[in-house]
């Protein structure tokens, strides 16, 4: 089996992550999708999911929002949830999952684009894993106006049936320290065709286990990233969440990322300073109208 070369240059990895994040948002803008965020307690799962909510609010990505947050009543003022309010931007918050809610969302999706987030879903997913409602919803999330489903859980194999796991469009996996789980549940099932076990484990240890709140990412095309902590998704300014944002326009701005171009630009500026004895003004960019897909260096 031939595997991808994971020892690519930093510049190539930067460009790859820009393209992956751009594709992630463009796909969710166009249609409903099934997203799973998985990791041990304290790995940053809820923070990543609520960052997606903040971006969705600001860029008006959905018509209605349905959230199942079991601890919301206790954590409403916590940094993770404080920008999310009942009734705000057509947001409805529940403290528990129900098949009736899933049926309601499916019906409403015929006329509205919906974001449906199930936080801390391990227990009720396990209890309802043999019931057909969630499977039907995952299967039909692209129908109608579209439903984007985000499930936040502590495990994959024992919680989600194979029929549901097969429907996942985007998978974010946080830190686990169980070697068997990492090898069998994460590598073997999700990306063994793209990367060798040795390469995967090396990358996973280096970038996920040793970095707090970082995630491994794989999409339906088996495209991988180990640098989610450098995406806009992990670094969005939540103070923007409830402002009246523009319509979504996802475009790639690469002038800030191409190292060679930056060096050329700096050299050009130095020459201009020497010739004209002045420092040219930087071009102003209206950052409110676009998401700039850039690397967030930690």
Secondary structure, DSSP 8 states (H G I E B T S, - for coil): ---------HHHHHHHHHHHHHHHHHHHHHS--EEEEE-STTSSHHHHHHHHHHHHHHTT--SEEEEE-TTHHHHTTSTTTTT--TTTTSEEEESS--HHHHHHHHHHTTTS-EEEEE-S-HHHHHHTTTSHHHHHHHHTTTSTT-EEEEEEES-STTTS-HHHHTT-SEEEE-----HHIIIIIIIIHHTTTTS-HHHHHHHIIIIIITSTT--EEEETT--EES-GGGSHHHH--GGGTTS-----------TTT-HHHHHHHHHHHHHHHHHHSS--------GGGS--------
